[in-house]
């Protein structure tokens, strides 16, 4: 779930200079954008899960390498 306040601040910056119609509440816009993004995020997670875990047949040596790689950060 996205942090609504972070998204609100993001949209305020990105929409600077873009006029939002009077009949669209900024809070409703933020919430709708969050839900839209979360729907996409869920699909993205499912796709990445499949590739990371090799479609249910994990290559554990590769996973260990990824863990080692990202542990260096």
C-alpha positions as CSV (number, residue, x, y, z in Angstrom):
1,X,0.0,0.0,0.0
2,X,1.4,3.4,-1.0
3,X,1.9,6.2,1.5
4,X,-0.9,8.6,0.5
5,X,1.0,11.6,1.9
6,X,4.1,10.8,-0.2
7,X,1.9,10.4,-3.3
8,X,0.1,13.6,-2.5
9,X,3.4,15.5,-2.3
10,X,4.6,13.8,-5.5
11,X,1.5,14.8,-7.4
12,X,1.6,18.3,-6.1
13,X,5.1,18.7,-7.6
14,X,4.4,16.9,-10.8
15,X,1.1,18.6,-11.5
16,X,2.5,22.1,-10.8
17,X,1.2,24.3,-13.6
18,X,-1.4,21.8,-14.7
19,X,-4.9,22.9,-14.0
20,X,-7.1,20.3,-12.3
21,X,-10.8,20.7,-13.2
22,X,-12.9,22.2,-10.4
23,X,-15.2,19.1,-10.3
24,X,-12.2,16.9,-9.4
25,X,-11.2,16.9,-5.8
26,X,-7.4,16.7,-5.3
27,X,-7.8,14.2,-2.5
28,X,-10.0,12.0,-4.8
29,X,-7.3,12.3,-7.5
30,X,-4.6,11.2,-5.0
31,X,-6.6,8.2,-3.9
32,X,-7.6,7.2,-7.4
33,X,-4.0,7.5,-8.6
34,X,-2.8,5.4,-5.6
35,X,-5.3,2.7,-6.4
36,X,-4.4,2.7,-10.1
37,X,-0.7,2.5,-9.2
38,X,-1.3,-0.3,-6.6
39,X,-3.2,-2.4,-9.2
40,X,-0.2,-2.1,-11.5
41,X,2.2,-2.7,-8.6
42,X,0.4,-6.0,-7.7
43,X,0.7,-7.2,-11.3
44,X,4.4,-6.2,-11.3
45,X,5.0,-8.1,-8.1
46,X,3.4,-11.3,-9.5
47,X,5.5,-11.1,-12.6
48,X,8.7,-10.5,-10.6
49,X,7.8,-13.3,-8.3
50,X,7.6,-15.7,-11.3
51,X,10.9,-14.7,-12.7
52,X,12.8,-14.5,-9.4
53,X,11.6,-17.9,-8.3
54,X,11.9,-19.4,-11.8
55,X,8.1,-20.1,-12.2
56,X,8.0,-22.3,-9.1
57,X,11.3,-24.0,-9.7
58,X,13.8,-21.8,-7.8
59,X,17.4,-21.7,-8.8
60,X,18.7,-21.4,-5.2
61,X,22.3,-20.8,-6.2
62,X,21.1,-17.8,-8.3
63,X,19.0,-16.6,-5.3
64,X,22.0,-16.8,-3.0
65,X,24.0,-14.7,-5.6
66,X,21.2,-12.1,-5.6
67,X,21.2,-12.1,-1.8
68,X,24.9,-11.6,-1.7
69,X,24.8,-8.9,-4.4
70,X,22.1,-6.9,-2.6
71,X,23.6,-7.4,0.8
72,X,26.6,-5.3,-0.3
73,X,24.5,-2.2,-0.5
